[in-house]
Amino acid sequence: MNLAIEILIVLMLVIGAAFALVGSWGLAKLQDFFKRLHGPSKATTLGVGCVLIASMLWFALLGQGSGHELLITLFLFLTAPVSAHLLVKAALKLWPQAAPKPPKSS
């Protein structure tokens, strides 16, 4: 196998693991619900996406490629923002006082 492609796969795995770690840390350490939602919806989505793309490259190079990883990645990138948006809408419906104040006009 080509060394450059193996390095690319390793970099994708390391970047994916770093994004997942940052997203998980944000979920655990941030104070309120709205701030905690950014961890799993943004960073962890990119982390899992990088790991799936690395897996897709690895199995494609071995000659055992399939579209499963691509479909999982597309499904993840479509559903994570939608579910985060729905969670925020539900939270604002339950706690209207949690809505941010509009910016002051000058």
N, CA, C and O of each residue as an XYZ file, in Angstrom:
424
protein
N       0.848     -1.174      0.000
C       0.000      0.000      0.000
C       0.897      1.242      0.000
O       2.014      1.209      0.515
N       0.408      2.307     -0.568
C       1.165      3.550     -0.679
C       1.310      4.216      0.685
O       0.342      4.326      1.437
N       2.531      4.660      0.999
C       2.813      5.262      2.295
C       2.053      6.577      2.481
O       1.588      6.873      3.582
N       1.929      7.354      1.428
C       1.226      8.639      1.531
C      -0.251      8.438      1.887
O      -0.817      9.204      2.669
N      -0.855      7.430      1.323
C      -2.267      7.161      1.617
C      -2.426      6.638      3.039
O      -3.395      6.975      3.720
N      -1.484      5.821      3.490
C      -1.543      5.346      4.872
C      -1.380      6.501      5.859
O      -2.049      6.535      6.892
N      -0.499      7.440      5.546
C      -0.332      8.621      6.397
C      -1.611      9.448      6.409
O      -2.008      9.960      7.456
N      -2.256      9.584      5.258
C      -3.530     10.308      5.183
C      -4.594      9.642      6.058
O      -5.346     10.323      6.755
N      -4.652      8.320      6.016
C      -5.630      7.588      6.829
C      -5.338      7.784      8.316
O      -6.257      7.998      9.107
N      -4.072      7.712      8.694
C      -3.703      7.911     10.096
C      -4.044      9.329     10.541
O      -4.552      9.525     11.645
N      -3.770     10.317      9.694
C      -4.109     11.703     10.033
C      -5.616     11.890     10.199
O      -6.065     12.592     11.105
N      -6.385     11.265      9.327
C      -7.852     11.359      9.451
C      -8.321     10.737     10.761
O      -9.221     11.269     11.412
N      -7.717      9.609     11.156
C      -8.089      8.974     12.423
C      -7.711      9.842     13.622
O      -8.489      9.968     14.568
N      -6.527     10.436     13.583
C      -6.089     11.288     14.696
C      -6.942     12.551     14.780
O      -7.345     12.956     15.870
N      -7.216     13.173     13.637
C      -8.065     14.367     13.624
C      -9.467     14.025     14.098
O     -10.064     14.780     14.866
N      -9.998     12.895     13.648
C     -11.324     12.471     14.084
C     -11.382     12.210     15.576
O     -12.346     12.586     16.243
N     -10.351     11.566     16.098
C     -10.311     11.304     17.542
C     -10.199     12.605     18.325
O     -10.812     12.746     19.383
N      -9.423     13.556     17.815
C      -9.284     14.848     18.503
C     -10.614     15.605     18.519
O     -10.993     16.168     19.546
N     -11.318     15.623     17.394
C     -12.621     16.293     17.353
C     -13.617     15.615     18.292
O     -14.366     16.293     18.995
N     -13.630     14.302     18.309
C     -14.543     13.590     19.200
C     -14.210     13.865     20.666
O     -15.111     14.016     21.490
N     -12.923     13.930     20.991
C     -12.513     14.232     22.355
C     -12.940     15.644     22.761
O     -13.456     15.843     23.860
N     -12.730     16.611     21.890
C     -13.125     17.988     22.186
C     -14.638     18.089     22.346
O     -15.122     18.774     23.247
N     -15.380     17.415     21.484
C     -16.841     17.438     21.598
C     -17.336     16.796     22.878
O     -18.264     17.304     23.509
N     -16.734     15.695     23.265
C     -17.124     15.029     24.512
C     -16.753     15.862     25.725
O     -17.508     15.928     26.695
N     -15.585     16.502     25.673
C     -15.152     17.364     26.768
C     -16.086     18.561     26.894
O     -16.428     18.962     28.006
N     -16.503     19.137     25.767
C     -17.452     20.249     25.798
C     -18.794     19.834     26.378
O     -19.422     20.604     27.104
N     -19.232     18.642     26.068
C     -20.491     18.152     26.622
C     -20.409     18.001     28.129
O     -21.381     18.271     28.834
N     -19.271     17.578     28.625
C     -19.123     17.364     30.057
C     -18.851     18.652     30.831
O     -19.287     18.772     31.976
N     -18.145     19.615     30.246
C     -17.659     20.759     31.003
C     -18.482     22.042     30.846
O     -18.439     22.888     31.738
N     -19.215     22.218     29.771
C     -19.935     23.477     29.585
C     -21.138     23.564     30.519
O     -21.671     22.544     30.957
N     -21.565     24.805     30.821
C     -22.501     25.033     31.915
C     -23.960     24.727     31.561
O     -24.571     23.867     32.195
N     -24.521     25.399     30.583
C     -25.964     25.238     30.363
C     -26.251     24.364     29.134
O     -25.353     23.975     28.388
N     -27.522     24.082     28.967
C     -27.972     23.155     27.921
C     -27.580     23.623     26.533
O     -27.128     22.823     25.714
N     -27.748     24.898     26.259
C     -27.498     25.406     24.921
C     -26.012     25.355     24.561
O     -25.656     25.097     23.411
N     -25.157     25.601     25.541
C     -23.718     25.495     25.285
C     -23.304     24.029     25.153
O     -22.455     23.698     24.325
N     -23.888     23.165     25.950
C     -23.542     21.741     25.892
C     -23.947     21.101     24.575
O     -23.363     20.096     24.170
N     -24.919     21.659     23.917
C     -25.402     21.079     22.669
C     -24.388     21.221     21.538
O     -24.408     20.433     20.592
N     -23.505     22.209     21.619
C     -22.528     22.413     20.550
C     -21.503     21.290     20.481
O     -21.021     20.966     19.396
N     -21.162     20.690     21.620
C     -20.164     19.617     21.616
C     -20.544     18.447     20.732
O     -19.816     18.129     19.791
N     -21.661     17.801     21.008
C     -22.010     16.655     20.175
C     -22.463     17.029     18.766
O     -22.249     16.265     17.825
N     -23.080     18.184     18.616
C     -23.620     18.489     17.291
C     -22.575     18.998     16.322
O     -22.744     18.840     15.113
N     -21.521     19.593     16.795
C     -20.513     20.133     15.877
C     -19.244     19.280     15.875
O     -18.931     18.628     14.879
N     -18.529     19.288     16.972
C     -17.205     18.659     16.995
C     -17.277     17.146     16.867
O     -16.497     16.546     16.127
N     -18.196     16.535     17.573
C     -18.274     15.080     17.516
C     -18.743     14.608     16.147
O     -18.328     13.544     15.687
N     -19.597     15.378     15.492
C     -20.024     15.030     14.147
C     -18.834     15.027     13.196
O     -18.692     14.116     12.381
N     -17.982     16.039     13.295
C     -16.781     16.063     12.458
C     -15.828     14.929     12.821
O     -15.198     14.344     11.939
N     -15.717     14.616     14.094
C     -14.837     13.538     14.514
C     -15.263     12.188     13.973
O     -14.449     11.446     13.424
N     -16.516     11.877     14.126
C     -17.019     10.596     13.617
C     -16.958     10.576     12.089
O     -16.685      9.538     11.487
N     -17.212     11.718     11.472
C     -17.112     11.801     10.013
C     -15.709     11.518      9.525
O     -15.537     10.808      8.535
N     -14.694     12.058     10.199
C     -13.300     11.792      9.812
C     -12.945     10.318      9.979
O     -12.272      9.740      9.126
N     -13.389      9.720     11.060
C     -13.101      8.295     11.284
C     -13.788      7.439     10.210
O     -13.198      6.478      9.716
N     -15.007      7.774      9.855
C     -15.707      7.008      8.818
C     -15.054      7.181      7.449
O     -14.980      6.229      6.673
N     -14.584      8.383      7.152
C     -13.903      8.598      5.876
C     -12.585      7.825      5.844
O     -12.224      7.267      4.808
N     -11.867      7.786      6.964
C     -10.635      6.991      7.034
C     -10.942      5.504      6.834
O     -10.201      4.805      6.143
N     -12.018      5.028      7.428
C     -12.415      3.630      7.250
C     -12.779      3.349      5.793
O     -12.435      2.304      5.241
N     -13.479      4.298      5.186
C     -13.862      4.122      3.790
C     -12.619      4.041      2.892
O     -12.562      3.211      1.984
N     -11.629      4.901      3.146
C     -10.387      4.854      2.365
C      -9.634      3.542      2.581
O      -9.138      2.944      1.626
N      -9.551      3.100      3.821
C      -8.813      1.877      4.140
C      -9.407      0.666      3.423
O      -8.685     -0.099      2.784
N     -10.715      0.498      3.530
C     -11.327     -0.676      2.908
C     -11.389     -0.557      1.393
O     -11.405     -1.574      0.700
N     -11.425      0.669      0.861
C     -11.366      0.832     -0.593
C      -9.990      0.422     -1.115
O      -9.886     -0.165     -2.192
N      -8.942      0.727     -0.363
C      -7.598      0.341     -0.787
C      -7.362     -1.158     -0.679
O      -6.558     -1.717     -1.425
N      -8.058     -1.809      0.243
C      -7.934     -3.262      0.363
C      -8.755     -4.003     -0.680
O      -8.653     -5.224     -0.802
N      -9.562     -3.276     -1.424
C     -10.402     -3.898     -2.432
C     -11.712     -4.417     -1.885
O     -12.410     -5.156     -2.579
N     -12.070     -4.056     -0.662
C     -13.307     -4.509     -0.046
C     -14.251     -3.337      0.199
O     -15.076     -3.380      1.113
N     -14.132     -2.298     -0.609
C     -14.915     -1.089     -0.392
C     -16.401     -1.300     -0.635
O     -16.814     -2.094     -1.480
N     -17.178     -0.571      0.125
C     -18.624     -0.560     -0.078
C     -19.120      0.840      0.272
O     -18.358      1.671      0.767
N     -20.353      1.087      0.022
C     -20.900      2.404      0.269
C     -21.473      2.596      1.657
O     -22.090      3.625      1.932
N     -21.279      1.619      2.545
C     -21.875      1.717      3.878
C     -21.339      2.914      4.661
O     -22.110      3.662      5.262
N     -20.025      3.092      4.654
C     -19.444      4.206      5.401
C     -19.901      5.542      4.834
O     -20.167      6.482      5.583
N     -19.993      5.624      3.516
C     -20.456      6.863      2.893
C     -21.899      7.164      3.284
O     -22.240      8.310      3.576
N     -22.739      6.146      3.289
C     -24.134      6.357      3.690
C     -24.250      6.750      5.162
O     -25.060      7.608      5.510
N     -23.450      6.132      6.024
C     -23.469      6.490      7.441
C     -23.010      7.932      7.630
O     -23.600      8.676      8.413
N     -21.949      8.330      6.909
C     -21.446      9.704      7.005
C     -22.495     10.705      6.543
O     -22.722     11.713      7.213
N     -23.132     10.449      5.420
C     -24.179     11.354      4.929
C     -25.351     11.422      5.908
O     -25.877     12.501      6.179
N     -25.751     10.282      6.429
C     -26.851     10.260      7.391
C     -26.493     11.045      8.652
O     -27.320     11.783      9.186
N     -25.261     10.884      9.121
C     -24.810     11.603     10.306
C     -24.780     13.102     10.062
O     -25.243     13.873     10.902
N     -24.238     13.529      8.918
C     -24.141     14.959      8.628
C     -25.513     15.589      8.390
O     -25.669     16.799      8.555
N     -26.495     14.799      8.008
C     -27.843     15.339      7.823
C     -28.653     15.344      9.111
O     -29.407     16.285      9.362
N     -28.512     14.318      9.922
C     -29.387     14.200     11.090
C     -28.879     14.922     12.326
O     -29.693     15.373     13.132
N     -27.576     15.053     12.513
C     -27.056     15.703     13.724
C     -27.469     17.175     13.823
O     -27.914     17.587     14.894
N     -27.347     17.988     12.772
C     -27.801     19.378     12.894
C     -29.311     19.504     13.058
O     -29.791     20.385     13.771
N     -30.052     18.631     12.403
C     -31.507     18.687     12.517
C     -31.949     18.332     13.934
O     -32.822     18.993     14.496
N     -31.351     17.293     14.514
C     -31.733     16.917     15.875
C     -31.313     17.988     16.877
O     -32.036     18.239     17.841
N     -30.156     18.628     16.669
C     -29.739     19.719     17.560
C     -30.705     20.893     17.456
O     -31.050     21.508     18.465
N     -31.139     21.202     16.249
C     -32.100     22.293     16.060
C     -33.426     21.983     16.753
O     -34.020     22.856     17.385
N     -33.880     20.751     16.633
C     -35.138     20.366     17.284
C     -35.019     20.394     18.804
O     -35.968     20.770     19.492
N     -33.868     20.001     19.331
C     -33.658     20.071     20.780
C     -33.679     21.522     21.272
O     -34.245     21.809     22.327
N     -33.070     22.429     20.518
C     -33.088     23.841     20.907
C     -34.505     24.400     20.841
O     -34.919     25.140     21.733
N     -35.242     24.060     19.809
C     -36.629     24.538     19.700
C     -37.484     24.027     20.861
O     -38.299     24.770     21.410
N     -37.298     22.765     21.230
C     -38.056     22.213     22.352
C     -37.651     22.877     23.669
O     -38.503     23.147     24.516
N     -36.361     23.137     23.841
C     -35.900     23.791     25.069
C     -36.435     25.210     25.167
O     -36.812     25.655     26.251
N     -36.473     25.922     24.052
C     -37.006     27.283     24.074
C     -38.511     27.295     24.319
O     -39.045     28.246     24.889
N     -39.185     26.249     23.892
C     -40.625     26.153     24.161
C     -40.867     25.882     25.652
O     -41.805     26.425     26.238
N     -40.024     25.046     26.262
C     -40.176     24.739     27.682
C     -39.690     25.870     28.587
O     -40.292     26.138     29.627
N     -38.598     26.533     28.191
C     -38.004     27.616     28.987
C     -37.879     28.872     28.136
O     -36.789     29.166     27.647
N     -38.961     29.623     27.943
C     -38.878     30.821     27.087
C     -37.921     31.880     27.641
O     -37.374     32.674     26.875
N     -37.715     31.901     28.950
C     -36.808     32.884     29.542
C     -35.350     32.597     29.184
O     -34.491     33.451     29.405
N     -35.055     31.444     28.649
C     -33.684     31.100     28.272
C     -33.301     31.660     26.906
O     -32.142     31.562     26.502
N     -34.249     32.239     26.199
C     -33.959     32.800     24.874
C     -32.999     33.970     25.005
O     -33.136     34.774     25.928
N     -32.034     34.084     24.106
C     -31.090     35.202     24.200
C     -31.789     36.540     23.921
O     -32.769     36.612     23.180
N     -31.260     37.565     24.525
C     -31.809     38.907     24.330
C     -31.403     39.408     22.947
O     -30.296     39.123     22.492
N     -32.288     40.153     22.267
C     -31.907     40.703     20.963
C     -30.824     41.770     21.140
O     -30.772     42.437     22.174
N     -29.966     41.930     20.139
C     -28.900     42.927     20.269
C     -29.473     44.349     20.299
O     -30.497     44.639     19.682
N     -28.793     45.207     21.023
C     -29.227     46.604     21.108
C     -28.870     47.317     19.824
O     -27.760     47.171     19.312
N     -29.807     48.089     19.304
C     -29.540     48.864     18.100
C     -28.914     50.198     18.504
O     -29.292     50.792     19.514
N     -27.959     50.658     17.710
C     -27.291     51.895     18.063
C     -27.914     53.104     17.407
O     -27.451     54.226     17.614
